[in-house]
Amino acid sequence: MAIAEMRKVLFVGEREIKDELVKKLGEAGIFQPVPLGKEKTYQFLKTPEIETNSLQDALTKLESAINFLSRFEEKGFDLGFFPTKIMVNPEEFSQWIKNFKWEDTCNKCSSIETEIEKIKEELSSLKEEYTSLLPWRKISFPLSKLKISKYLDFQLGIIPSEMKNLLTKLIKNKPIYFLTLDEAGRKAYILALFLKEERPTVDKIFQEVRGEKVKLKEDIAPATRMKEIRENSTNLEERKKKALNKAKSLSKEKTKLMVFYDYFYSMLEERKAHSNMGISRYTFVLEGWIKEEDMPQLKKILKDFPRVETIIKKPAGKEKSKAPVALTNRKIFKPFELVTELYGLPRYIEIDPTPFLAPFFALFLAFCLTDGGYGIVLAIASFIIPRKIQVGEGGKKLFSMLFVSGLVTIAIGTVTGGIFGIQLQDLPPSLAPLKKLALFNPIEQPMIFLAIALAIGVIHLLAGIAIEMSDNLRRKNIVAAFLDQFTWILLIIGLLLIAAPFGKGFISGEGTSGSSKGIPLTLSSSQLAPLWKSMPSYSKVGALFVIGGIITLFLFSGRRSKNIGKRLAKGAYEIYGIIQILADVLSYSRLLALGLATSVIATVVNTIAGMAGGIPILGPVAFIFILILGHIGNILINTLSGFIHTARLQFVEFFTKFYEGGGRKFEPLRREGKYTIIKESLR
């Protein structure tokens, strides 16, 4: 299995050395603590009271400051898909922990952030006020002057533009004067002057024209206030600029804050490890998991703790289902763990699907691209990008996986005779040896491509069933291995043997009805005997496989039920699964669709570029521009699409045959935080 062997470890020692032991285990990064079980043996032990509030408060402050400073640092180019960690020298780490005043920096960040937010609020308020005054900018005097007279009154308002004519009619022959100050957005902004006794009349007119009354400050002219707002906004922008510059200069301390965050985070994890302990007056008990391959390192650590007794045991029974999972695949399969993790880790008692899905994943993605030139670009880009750009561990796995897939795509593209949409058969005679490498053209011979895709799909499904069979044999579940999985393998092989005579006609597109050697497709009772005689011997063997498989499934699929009716019903339902198998096989036709799409688009790009190349003067530039952008876009789109559909074939068609998932990841206590990695801890 590609799942690391785990061991359950129980430490028992003197209470005063527990802190040092946890610290050493955290530095080694090999031990995952777990809460003590509820065995009677541990009932005399108490759970220590651990204070974590101060650490959590510190982490909250640090994270807030880090997020704030992240907005102002100069960032290098990265893809942004995967989180990256900063590597720190041990000397720098120790010096910063001793000398750097992180609280002062956090307080400065908080103060600057508060100042910036306050300025933003003030600017937003001034902008809103300025916008509201804009229609009244023609009023160059305080409105309070209109109230000097004890007879005169005024009203500001907004009415729909289409009501201006009605307004004119309503005030005709009345001691009321309306002045239009502005008109925008089908609205008219007006100032009404009238005698105070006309207030009821004015209110009624406003109702009739669907007007909206407006109130402004009367002690200052709108035009004057707008000038003040502009001046205040300019001052605030200057203050904001200074605050942003402070934040930008402070952003150089971000790495130190990250170091402190991870330092406190490690301390918090250590304290949480203490909370999993059981302690008495003089002793402590700590339990957890460790990988079997790390046992020598553990023994080396324990040499410094002679007063600690250790009990190590291999998980068995129910304990196996609780064991955490760590994947330990070979280097070539390691990148494909990313696909497994997207679905979910296997349980400890399961088989890791990564080594089995890896070749199929690379092959399927290559089928989706189906172009040797695209494979070359994908392989080169996947090799260079992780070495030039920080992509994190997840990104390295992704690009390693794409690199392998790119190499396979080169092979598939050569077989299908396509390089950047150019068919090998169209190459000049001087390159004749390359033409011999192309076996078929997927655009001209799509049925061959479809047959290959479906054949690989059948192999993929059989592999999934065979893995489940192997797992049952490993668990000594021999009955299920032969009555369930082996029966399905025989049944599928039988169907293939029966269908084999039709394959040649299917691939050539001629069918079988017109062939003198064909098998009649009608299955009436009078033709069963001739049909049987016309079948080749291997198809007859296949028919026996199918009949035997159907009978076995019908009789034994529901063997766990004591009710004969339920058993037979379960068997009938299992036989119906043949339809699902056929549907699963047809799902692999998506490889044909995506492969053809890539080839056709590549050809179209070349055609358009060739047409553009005939344009006078700009033709060569347009030719190169269209070729580069067109092919790069085709690679990106179809690689993404191919990745999604290839993953779908793994998750839906392959994993459902043998894989459950739901495992818990092995997460050892280690001095590796959210943001940084100490270089000496890299292994």
C-alpha positions as CSV (number, residue, x, y, z in Angstrom):
1,M,0.0,0.0,0.0
2,A,1.0,3.6,-0.5
3,I,-0.4,4.5,2.9
4,A,2.3,4.8,5.6
5,E,2.2,2.2,8.4
6,M,1.2,3.9,11.6
7,R,2.0,3.0,15.2
8,K,0.2,4.0,18.4
9,V,2.5,5.4,21.0
10,L,1.9,5.9,24.7
11,F,4.3,8.0,26.7
12,V,4.4,7.7,30.5
13,G,6.8,9.8,32.5
14,E,7.5,12.2,35.3
15,R,5.3,15.3,35.2
16,E,8.1,17.9,35.3
17,I,9.6,16.8,31.9
18,K,6.3,16.7,29.9
19,D,6.8,20.2,28.5
20,E,10.3,19.4,27.2
21,L,9.1,16.2,25.6
22,V,6.3,17.9,23.8
23,K,8.7,20.6,22.6
24,K,11.1,18.0,21.2
25,L,8.3,16.1,19.5
26,G,7.1,19.3,18.0
27,E,10.5,20.2,16.6
28,A,10.8,16.7,15.1
29,G,7.4,16.9,13.5
30,I,6.7,13.2,13.7
31,F,4.0,12.8,16.5
32,Q,0.3,13.5,16.3
33,P,-1.2,13.6,19.8
34,V,-4.8,12.4,20.5
35,P,-7.0,12.6,23.5
36,L,-6.6,9.7,26.0
37,G,-9.2,6.9,25.7
38,K,-11.8,6.2,28.4
39,E,-10.2,3.1,29.7
40,K,-10.5,2.4,33.4
41,T,-6.7,2.5,33.6
42,Y,-6.8,6.3,33.0
43,Q,-9.6,7.2,35.4
44,F,-7.2,8.3,38.1
45,L,-5.7,10.9,35.7
46,K,-6.8,14.5,35.3
47,T,-6.9,16.7,32.3
48,P,-4.6,19.7,32.9
49,E,-6.1,23.2,32.7
50,I,-4.4,25.0,29.8
51,E,-4.6,28.8,29.4
52,T,-4.8,29.7,25.7
53,N,-6.7,33.0,25.7
54,S,-3.6,35.2,25.6
55,L,-2.1,33.2,22.7
56,Q,-5.4,33.4,20.8
57,D,-5.6,37.1,21.4
58,A,-2.0,37.6,20.2
59,L,-2.8,35.5,17.1
60,T,-5.8,37.6,16.3
61,K,-3.8,40.8,16.5
62,L,-1.0,39.5,14.4
63,E,-3.3,38.1,11.7
64,S,-5.1,41.4,11.5
65,A,-1.8,43.3,11.2
66,I,-0.5,40.8,8.6
67,N,-3.7,41.1,6.5
68,F,-3.5,44.9,6.7
69,L,0.1,45.1,5.7
70,S,-0.5,42.6,2.8
71,R,-2.4,45.4,1.0
72,F,0.7,47.6,0.8
73,E,3.7,45.3,0.1
74,E,5.1,45.1,-3.3
75,K,4.2,41.6,-4.6
76,G,6.1,39.6,-7.1
77,F,4.3,37.7,-9.8
78,D,2.7,34.5,-8.7
79,L,-0.2,32.4,-9.9
80,G,-2.2,32.9,-6.6
81,F,-3.7,29.3,-6.9
82,F,-1.7,27.8,-4.0
83,P,-0.6,29.3,-0.7
84,T,3.2,29.7,-0.4
85,K,5.3,29.9,2.8
86,I,8.4,32.0,3.5
87,M,11.6,30.3,4.4
88,V,13.4,31.8,7.4
89,N,16.9,31.2,8.7
90,P,17.1,29.8,12.2
91,E,19.4,32.8,13.2
92,E,16.9,35.3,12.0
93,F,14.1,33.5,13.7
94,S,15.9,33.5,17.1
95,Q,16.9,37.2,16.7
96,W,13.4,38.4,15.8
97,I,11.8,36.4,18.7
98,K,14.2,38.0,21.2
99,N,14.3,41.6,19.9
100,F,11.4,42.4,17.7
101,K,8.5,44.3,19.5
102,W,5.6,42.8,17.7
103,E,2.9,44.4,19.9
104,D,4.2,48.0,19.0
105,T,4.0,47.1,15.3
106,C,0.5,45.7,15.7
107,N,-0.6,48.8,17.5
108,K,0.8,51.0,14.8
109,C,-1.0,48.9,12.1
110,S,-4.2,49.2,14.1
111,S,-3.8,52.9,14.5
112,I,-3.0,53.5,10.8
113,E,-5.9,51.3,9.7
114,T,-8.3,53.1,12.0
115,E,-7.1,56.5,10.7
116,I,-7.4,55.4,7.0
117,E,-10.9,54.0,7.6
118,K,-12.0,57.2,9.4
119,I,-10.6,59.3,6.5
120,K,-12.5,57.1,4.0
121,E,-15.7,57.6,5.9
122,E,-15.2,61.3,6.0
123,L,-14.4,61.4,2.3
124,S,-17.4,59.3,1.5
125,S,-19.6,61.6,3.6
126,L,-18.2,64.8,1.9
127,K,-18.6,63.2,-1.5
128,E,-22.3,62.4,-0.7
129,E,-22.9,65.9,0.5
130,Y,-21.1,67.4,-2.5
131,T,-23.3,65.3,-4.8
132,S,-26.4,66.5,-3.0
133,L,-25.4,70.1,-3.4
134,L,-24.4,69.9,-7.0
135,P,-27.8,70.7,-8.5
136,W,-28.0,73.8,-6.2
137,R,-24.6,75.2,-7.1
138,K,-26.1,78.3,-8.7
139,I,-27.2,79.5,-5.3
140,S,-24.4,81.8,-4.3
141,F,-25.9,83.3,-1.1
142,P,-27.0,81.8,2.2
143,L,-30.7,80.7,2.0
144,S,-31.3,82.4,5.4
145,K,-31.3,85.8,3.5
146,L,-34.6,84.8,1.9
147,K,-36.2,84.8,5.3
148,I,-35.2,88.4,6.2
149,S,-38.6,89.6,5.2
150,K,-41.5,88.7,7.4
151,Y,-43.7,88.3,4.2
152,L,-41.4,86.2,2.0
153,D,-40.8,82.4,2.1
154,F,-39.1,79.9,-0.2
155,Q,-39.0,76.2,-1.0
156,L,-36.4,74.0,-2.7
157,G,-37.7,71.0,-4.6
158,I,-37.3,68.3,-7.3
159,I,-40.0,67.6,-9.8
160,P,-40.1,65.3,-12.9
161,S,-39.1,67.3,-16.0
162,E,-42.3,66.4,-17.8
163,M,-44.2,68.3,-15.1
164,K,-42.7,71.7,-15.9
165,N,-45.5,72.7,-18.2
166,L,-48.1,71.7,-15.7
167,L,-46.3,73.7,-13.0
168,T,-46.3,76.8,-15.3
169,K,-50.1,76.5,-15.7
170,L,-50.7,76.0,-11.9
171,I,-48.8,79.1,-10.9
172,K,-50.3,81.3,-13.6
173,N,-51.8,84.5,-12.1
174,K,-50.5,83.5,-8.6
175,P,-48.0,85.4,-6.5
176,I,-45.6,82.4,-6.8
177,Y,-42.3,82.4,-8.7
178,F,-40.4,79.2,-9.7
179,L,-36.8,79.3,-10.8
180,T,-35.2,76.2,-12.5
181,L,-31.7,75.9,-11.1
182,D,-30.6,72.7,-12.9
183,E,-32.1,69.8,-14.9
184,A,-30.5,66.3,-15.2
185,G,-31.7,62.7,-15.3
186,R,-35.3,63.7,-16.3
187,K,-35.5,65.8,-13.0
188,A,-35.8,69.5,-12.6
189,Y,-34.3,71.2,-9.5
190,I,-36.3,74.3,-8.6
191,L,-36.4,77.2,-6.2
192,A,-39.9,78.6,-5.3
193,L,-40.4,82.1,-4.0
194,F,-43.8,83.1,-2.6
195,L,-45.7,85.0,0.1
196,K,-45.9,83.2,3.4
197,E,-49.7,83.0,3.1
198,E,-49.3,81.0,-0.1
199,R,-47.6,78.1,1.7
200,P,-50.7,75.9,1.5
201,T,-51.1,76.6,-2.2
202,V,-47.4,75.8,-2.9
203,D,-47.7,72.5,-0.9
204,K,-50.7,71.6,-3.0
205,I,-48.9,72.4,-6.3
206,F,-46.0,70.2,-5.2
207,Q,-48.3,67.3,-4.7
208,E,-50.0,67.8,-8.1
209,V,-46.6,67.8,-9.9
210,R,-45.3,64.9,-7.8
211,G,-42.6,67.1,-6.4
212,E,-40.1,66.3,-3.6
213,K,-39.2,68.9,-1.1
214,V,-35.5,69.5,-0.3
215,K,-34.0,71.1,2.8
216,L,-30.4,72.5,2.8
217,K,-28.3,74.3,5.5
218,E,-29.5,77.9,5.4
219,D,-26.5,79.5,7.1
220,I,-24.1,78.9,4.2
221,A,-24.4,79.2,0.4
222,P,-24.4,75.9,-1.5
223,A,-21.6,77.2,-3.8
224,T,-19.5,78.2,-0.8
225,R,-20.1,74.9,1.0
226,M,-19.1,73.0,-2.1
227,K,-15.8,75.0,-2.2
228,E,-15.2,74.1,1.4
229,I,-15.9,70.4,0.7
230,R,-13.3,70.4,-2.1
231,E,-10.7,72.0,0.2
232,N,-11.5,69.5,3.0
233,S,-11.4,66.6,0.6
234,T,-8.0,67.7,-0.7
235,N,-6.7,67.9,2.9
236,L,-8.1,64.5,3.7
237,E,-6.6,62.9,0.6
238,E,-3.2,64.3,1.7
239,R,-3.7,62.8,5.2
240,K,-4.7,59.5,3.6
241,K,-1.7,59.5,1.4
242,K,0.6,60.0,4.4
243,A,-1.1,57.2,6.3
244,L,-0.8,54.9,3.3
245,N,3.0,55.8,3.0
246,K,3.3,54.9,6.7
247,A,1.6,51.6,6.1
248,K,3.8,50.9,3.1
249,S,7.0,51.6,5.0
250,L,5.7,49.4,7.8
251,S,5.0,46.5,5.4
252,K,8.6,45.5,5.5
253,E,7.9,44.2,9.0
254,K,5.3,41.8,7.7
255,T,7.7,38.8,7.6
256,K,8.6,39.4,11.3
257,L,5.0,39.4,12.2
258,M,4.5,36.2,10.3
259,V,7.3,34.6,12.2
260,F,5.7,35.7,15.5
261,Y,2.3,34.4,14.4
262,D,3.8,30.9,13.6
263,Y,5.8,31.0,16.9
264,F,2.7,31.7,18.9
265,Y,0.8,29.2,16.8
266,S,3.3,26.5,17.6
267,M,3.0,27.3,21.3
268,L,-0.7,27.1,21.0
269,E,-0.5,23.7,19.4
270,E,1.9,22.5,22.1
271,R,-0.6,23.7,24.8
272,K,-3.3,21.8,23.0
273,A,-1.1,18.8,23.0
274,H,-0.9,19.2,26.8
275,S,-4.7,19.3,27.0
276,N,-4.7,15.8,25.5
277,M,-2.6,14.5,28.3
278,G,-3.6,12.8,31.5
279,I,-1.7,13.9,34.6
280,S,-1.5,12.8,38.2
281,R,0.4,14.3,41.1
282,Y,3.8,13.0,39.8
283,T,3.3,11.6,36.3
284,F,1.8,12.3,32.9
285,V,0.4,10.1,30.1
286,L,0.4,11.1,26.5
287,E,-1.0,9.1,23.6
288,G,-0.7,9.6,19.8
289,W,0.3,8.3,16.4
290,I,3.6,8.1,14.6
291,K,4.6,6.7,11.2
292,E,6.5,3.4,11.4
293,E,9.3,4.9,9.3
294,D,9.9,7.6,11.9
295,M,10.4,5.1,14.7
296,P,14.2,5.4,14.6
297,Q,14.0,9.2,15.0
298,L,11.6,8.8,17.9
299,K,14.0,6.4,19.6
300,K,16.8,8.9,19.1
301,I,14.7,11.6,20.9
302,L,13.8,9.3,23.7
303,K,17.5,8.8,24.5
304,D,17.4,12.2,26.1
305,F,14.4,11.2,28.3
306,P,15.4,8.2,30.3
307,R,12.6,8.8,32.8
308,V,9.9,8.3,30.1
309,E,8.5,4.9,29.4
310,T,7.1,4.2,25.9
311,I,4.5,1.6,24.8
312,I,4.4,1.2,21.0
313,K,1.8,-1.0,19.3
314,K,0.5,-1.7,15.8
315,P,-3.1,-0.7,15.3
316,A,-5.6,-3.5,15.2
317,G,-9.3,-4.0,15.1
318,K,-11.4,-0.9,15.6
319,E,-8.2,1.1,16.2
320,K,-7.3,0.8,12.5
321,S,-10.4,2.8,11.5
322,K,-9.2,5.6,13.8
323,A,-5.7,5.7,12.5
324,P,-4.7,8.9,10.6
325,V,-3.5,8.6,7.0
326,A,-0.3,9.7,5.4
327,L,0.3,9.0,1.8
328,T,3.8,7.7,0.9
329,N,3.9,7.2,-2.9
330,R,7.0,6.9,-5.1
331,K,8.3,10.1,-6.7
332,I,6.6,9.5,-10.1
333,F,3.2,9.0,-8.4
334,K,3.6,11.7,-5.7
335,P,2.1,14.6,-7.8
336,F,-1.1,12.6,-8.4
337,E,-1.9,12.6,-4.7
338,L,-3.4,16.0,-5.5
339,V,-6.2,14.2,-7.4
340,T,-6.8,11.8,-4.5
341,E,-6.9,14.7,-2.0
342,L,-9.4,16.5,-4.1
343,Y,-11.8,13.6,-3.6
344,G,-10.8,12.7,-0.1
345,L,-8.0,10.7,1.6
346,P,-8.5,6.9,1.8
347,R,-9.2,5.3,5.2
348,Y,-6.3,3.6,6.9
349,I,-7.7,0.2,6.0
350,E,-8.2,1.1,2.4
351,I,-6.0,0.9,-0.7
352,D,-4.4,4.2,-1.8
353,P,-5.8,4.8,-5.3
354,T,-3.0,7.2,-6.3
355,P,-0.6,4.7,-8.0
356,F,-3.6,3.3,-10.0
357,L,-5.1,6.5,-11.1
358,A,-1.8,8.2,-12.1
359,P,-1.2,6.4,-15.5
360,F,-4.9,6.7,-16.4
361,F,-5.0,10.4,-15.5
362,A,-2.0,11.3,-17.5
363,L,-3.2,9.2,-20.5
364,F,-6.8,10.7,-20.4
365,L,-5.5,14.3,-20.2
366,A,-3.2,13.5,-23.1
367,F,-6.2,12.2,-25.1
368,C,-8.0,15.4,-24.4
369,L,-5.2,17.5,-25.8
370,T,-4.2,15.1,-28.7
371,D,-1.4,17.3,-30.1
372,G,2.3,16.7,-29.8
373,G,3.1,20.4,-30.0
374,Y,0.7,21.2,-27.2
375,G,2.4,18.4,-25.1
376,I,5.8,20.0,-25.7
377,V,4.5,23.4,-24.5
378,L,2.7,21.9,-21.5
379,A,5.8,20.0,-20.5
380,I,8.2,22.9,-20.8
381,A,5.8,25.4,-19.1
382,S,5.2,22.9,-16.2
383,F,8.9,22.4,-15.8
384,I,9.8,26.1,-15.8
385,I,7.0,27.8,-13.9
386,P,7.6,26.1,-10.4
387,R,11.3,27.1,-10.7
388,K,10.6,30.7,-11.5
389,I,7.4,31.4,-9.5
390,Q,6.4,30.6,-6.0
391,V,3.6,28.1,-6.3
392,G,3.6,26.3,-2.9
393,E,3.6,22.5,-2.4
394,G,0.2,22.1,-4.0
395,G,1.3,24.0,-7.0
396,K,4.5,21.9,-7.4
397,K,2.3,18.7,-7.4
398,L,0.0,20.2,-10.0
399,F,2.8,21.2,-12.4
400,S,4.7,17.9,-11.9
401,M,1.4,16.2,-12.8
402,L,1.0,18.4,-15.9
403,F,4.6,17.8,-16.8
404,V,4.1,14.0,-16.9
405,S,0.8,14.5,-18.8
406,G,2.7,16.8,-21.3
407,L,5.2,14.0,-22.0
408,V,2.4,11.5,-22.6
409,T,0.6,14.1,-24.8
410,I,3.7,14.3,-27.0
411,A,3.5,10.5,-27.6
412,I,-0.3,10.6,-28.2
413,G,0.1,13.6,-30.5
414,T,2.8,11.8,-32.5
415,V,0.5,8.7,-32.9
416,T,-2.4,10.8,-34.0
417,G,-0.2,12.9,-36.3
418,G,-0.8,16.4,-35.0
419,I,1.7,19.1,-34.0
420,F,0.2,22.6,-33.4
421,G,-2.7,21.6,-35.7
422,I,-0.4,20.6,-38.5
423,Q,-0.8,17.0,-39.6
424,L,2.4,15.0,-40.1
425,Q,1.1,13.8,-43.4
426,D,1.2,17.4,-44.6
427,L,4.9,17.9,-43.9
428,P,7.4,18.2,-46.7
429,P,9.1,15.1,-48.2
430,S,12.3,15.9,-46.4
431,L,10.5,15.0,-43.1
432,A,9.1,11.8,-44.4
433,P,10.4,9.7,-41.4
434,L,8.1,11.6,-39.1
435,K,5.1,10.7,-41.3
436,K,5.6,7.0,-40.5
437,L,5.0,7.7,-36.8
438,A,1.4,8.8,-37.3
439,L,-1.0,5.8,-37.1
440,F,-4.3,7.6,-37.7
441,N,-5.9,11.0,-38.0
442,P,-8.6,11.6,-35.3
443,I,-10.4,14.2,-37.5
444,E,-10.6,11.9,-40.5
445,Q,-11.0,8.7,-38.6
446,P,-13.0,9.5,-35.5
447,M,-14.4,6.0,-35.1
448,I,-10.9,4.6,-34.5
449,F,-10.4,7.3,-31.9
450,L,-13.7,6.5,-30.2
451,A,-12.9,2.8,-30.2
452,I,-9.6,3.4,-28.5
453,A,-11.2,5.7,-25.9
454,L,-13.9,3.2,-25.2
455,A,-11.4,0.3,-25.0
456,I,-9.2,2.3,-22.5
457,G,-12.4,3.0,-20.6
458,V,-13.2,-0.7,-20.3
459,I,-9.6,-1.3,-19.0
460,H,-10.1,1.5,-16.5
461,L,-13.3,0.0,-15.2
462,L,-11.9,-3.5,-15.1
463,A,-8.9,-2.1,-13.2
464,G,-11.2,-0.6,-10.6
465,I,-13.1,-3.8,-10.1
466,A,-9.8,-5.8,-10.0
467,I,-8.5,-3.5,-7.2
468,E,-11.6,-4.1,-5.1
469,M,-11.2,-7.8,-5.7
470,S,-7.6,-7.7,-4.6
471,D,-8.6,-5.7,-1.5
472,N,-11.1,-8.3,-0.6
473,L,-8.5,-11.1,-1.0
474,R,-6.2,-9.1,1.2
475,R,-8.8,-8.9,3.9
476,K,-9.5,-12.7,3.5
477,N,-13.0,-11.9,2.1
478,I,-12.6,-14.6,-0.6
479,V,-16.4,-15.2,-1.1
480,A,-17.0,-11.5,-2.0
481,A,-13.9,-11.4,-4.2
482,F,-15.1,-14.2,-6.4
483,L,-18.9,-13.9,-6.3
484,D,-19.0,-10.1,-6.7
485,Q,-15.9,-8.7,-8.4
486,F,-14.6,-11.7,-10.3
487,T,-18.1,-12.4,-11.6
488,W,-18.3,-8.8,-13.0
489,I,-14.9,-9.2,-14.6
490,L,-16.0,-12.4,-16.4
491,L,-19.3,-10.8,-17.4
492,I,-17.6,-7.7,-18.9
493,I,-15.0,-9.8,-20.7
494,G,-17.8,-12.0,-22.0
495,L,-19.7,-9.0,-23.4
496,L,-16.4,-7.8,-25.1
497,L,-15.9,-11.2,-26.7
498,I,-19.5,-11.2,-28.0
499,A,-19.1,-7.7,-29.3
500,A,-15.7,-8.3,-30.9
501,P,-17.0,-9.4,-34.3
502,F,-18.8,-6.2,-34.7
503,G,-15.7,-4.1,-33.8
504,K,-14.2,-4.0,-37.3
505,G,-17.4,-2.8,-38.9
506,F,-18.0,-0.3,-36.1
507,I,-14.5,1.2,-36.5
508,S,-14.7,1.4,-40.3
509,G,-18.3,2.7,-40.2
510,E,-19.5,0.0,-42.6
511,G,-21.6,-1.9,-40.1
512,T,-22.1,-5.6,-40.3
513,S,-25.3,-6.0,-42.3
514,G,-23.5,-5.6,-45.6
515,S,-20.8,-8.0,-44.9
516,S,-21.0,-11.6,-46.0
517,K,-19.2,-12.6,-42.8
518,G,-21.4,-10.5,-40.6
519,I,-23.6,-11.8,-37.8
520,P,-27.3,-11.0,-38.2
521,L,-28.5,-8.5,-35.6
522,T,-32.1,-9.9,-35.4
523,L,-32.5,-12.2,-32.4
524,S,-35.8,-14.0,-33.1
525,S,-36.1,-17.6,-31.8
526,S,-35.8,-19.1,-35.3
527,Q,-32.4,-17.4,-35.8
528,L,-30.8,-18.2,-32.4
529,A,-29.3,-21.5,-33.7
530,P,-27.8,-19.9,-36.9
531,L,-26.6,-17.0,-34.8
532,W,-24.8,-19.4,-32.4
533,K,-23.2,-21.3,-35.4
534,S,-22.1,-18.0,-37.0
535,M,-20.3,-16.8,-33.8
536,P,-16.6,-17.4,-33.6
537,S,-15.4,-19.6,-30.9
538,Y,-14.2,-16.8,-28.7
539,S,-17.6,-15.2,-28.8
540,K,-19.2,-18.5,-27.8
541,V,-16.8,-18.5,-24.8
542,G,-17.9,-14.9,-24.1
543,A,-21.6,-15.9,-24.2
544,L,-20.9,-18.6,-21.6
545,F,-19.1,-16.0,-19.4
546,V,-22.1,-13.7,-19.7
547,I,-24.7,-16.4,-18.9
548,G,-22.6,-17.7,-16.0
549,G,-22.1,-14.2,-14.7
550,I,-25.8,-13.3,-14.9
551,I,-26.8,-16.5,-13.1
552,T,-24.2,-16.0,-10.4
553,L,-25.2,-12.4,-9.8
554,F,-28.9,-13.4,-9.7
555,L,-28.4,-16.1,-7.2
556,F,-25.7,-14.8,-4.9
557,S,-25.7,-11.0,-4.9
558,G,-28.3,-10.9,-2.1
559,R,-26.7,-13.8,-0.2
560,R,-26.6,-11.8,3.0
561,S,-30.4,-11.7,3.2
562,K,-32.2,-14.6,4.7
563,N,-35.4,-13.8,2.8
564,I,-35.4,-15.7,-0.5
565,G,-37.6,-13.0,-2.2
566,K,-35.2,-10.2,-1.2
567,R,-32.2,-12.2,-2.3
568,L,-33.6,-12.7,-5.8
569,A,-34.8,-9.1,-6.0
570,K,-31.3,-8.0,-5.0
571,G,-29.9,-10.3,-7.7
572,A,-32.2,-8.9,-10.4
573,Y,-31.2,-5.4,-9.4
574,E,-27.5,-6.3,-9.6
575,I,-28.1,-7.7,-13.2
576,Y,-29.7,-4.3,-14.1
577,G,-26.2,-2.9,-13.3
578,I,-25.1,-4.1,-16.7
579,I,-26.9,-1.0,-18.1
580,Q,-24.9,1.2,-15.7
581,I,-21.6,-0.5,-16.8
582,L,-22.5,0.3,-20.5
583,A,-23.3,3.9,-19.5
584,D,-20.0,4.1,-17.7
585,V,-18.1,2.9,-20.8
586,L,-19.9,5.5,-23.0
587,S,-18.7,8.2,-20.6
588,Y,-15.3,7.8,-22.0
589,S,-16.5,9.1,-25.3
590,R,-15.8,12.5,-23.8
591,L,-12.2,11.8,-24.5
592,L,-13.1,11.7,-28.2
593,A,-15.1,14.9,-28.0
594,L,-12.4,16.9,-26.2
595,G,-9.6,15.5,-28.3
596,L,-11.4,16.4,-31.5
597,A,-12.3,19.9,-30.1
598,T,-8.6,20.5,-29.5
599,S,-7.5,19.3,-32.9
600,V,-10.3,21.2,-34.7
601,I,-9.6,24.5,-32.9
602,A,-5.9,24.2,-33.6
603,T,-6.6,23.7,-37.3
604,V,-9.0,26.7,-37.3
605,V,-6.3,28.9,-35.6
606,N,-3.8,27.9,-38.4
607,T,-6.4,28.6,-41.1
608,I,-7.3,32.0,-39.7
609,A,-3.6,32.9,-39.2
610,G,-2.9,31.9,-42.8
611,M,-5.8,34.1,-44.1
612,A,-4.5,37.0,-42.0
613,G,-1.0,36.5,-43.3
614,G,-2.2,37.6,-46.8
615,I,-3.0,41.1,-45.5
616,P,-0.5,43.6,-47.0
617,I,2.2,45.0,-44.7
618,L,0.6,43.9,-41.4
619,G,0.1,40.3,-42.6
620,P,3.2,38.7,-41.1
621,V,2.6,40.5,-37.7
622,A,-1.1,39.4,-37.7
623,F,0.0,35.8,-38.7
624,I,2.4,35.5,-35.7
625,F,0.0,37.2,-33.3
626,I,-3.0,35.0,-34.2
627,L,-0.8,31.8,-34.1
628,I,0.6,32.6,-30.6
629,L,-2.5,33.8,-28.9
630,G,-4.7,31.2,-30.6
631,H,-2.6,28.2,-29.7
632,I,-1.9,29.4,-26.1
633,G,-5.6,30.0,-25.6
634,N,-6.4,26.6,-27.0
635,I,-3.9,25.0,-24.7
636,L,-5.2,26.8,-21.6
637,I,-8.9,26.1,-22.2
638,N,-8.5,22.5,-23.2
639,T,-6.0,21.7,-20.5
640,L,-8.5,23.1,-17.9
641,S,-11.4,21.3,-19.5
642,G,-9.3,18.1,-19.9
643,F,-8.3,18.2,-16.2
644,I,-11.9,18.6,-15.1
645,H,-13.3,15.8,-17.3
646,T,-10.3,13.5,-16.5
647,A,-10.8,14.0,-12.8
648,R,-14.5,13.3,-13.3
649,L,-13.7,10.0,-15.0
650,Q,-11.6,9.1,-11.9
651,F,-14.1,10.1,-9.3
652,V,-17.4,8.9,-10.9
653,E,-16.3,5.9,-13.1
654,F,-13.2,4.6,-11.4
655,F,-13.4,5.3,-7.6
656,T,-17.0,4.1,-7.4
657,K,-15.8,0.5,-8.2
658,F,-13.6,0.2,-5.1
659,Y,-13.0,3.4,-3.2
660,E,-14.8,4.9,-0.2
661,G,-12.5,7.6,1.2
662,G,-13.1,9.6,4.3
663,G,-9.7,9.1,5.9
664,R,-8.3,11.7,8.4
665,K,-5.0,13.3,7.5
666,F,-2.0,12.6,9.6
667,E,-1.2,16.1,11.1
668,P,1.8,15.8,13.4
669,L,2.7,18.4,16.0
670,R,5.4,20.4,14.2
671,R,7.1,23.8,14.1
672,E,5.7,24.7,10.8
673,G,3.1,27.4,10.8
674,K,0.7,29.1,8.5
675,Y,3.2,31.5,6.9
676,T,6.8,30.4,7.4
677,I,9.1,27.4,7.4
678,I,12.4,27.4,9.3
679,K,15.0,26.2,6.9
680,E,16.6,23.7,9.2
681,S,13.3,21.9,9.6
682,L,13.1,21.2,5.8
683,R,13.7,17.5,5.1
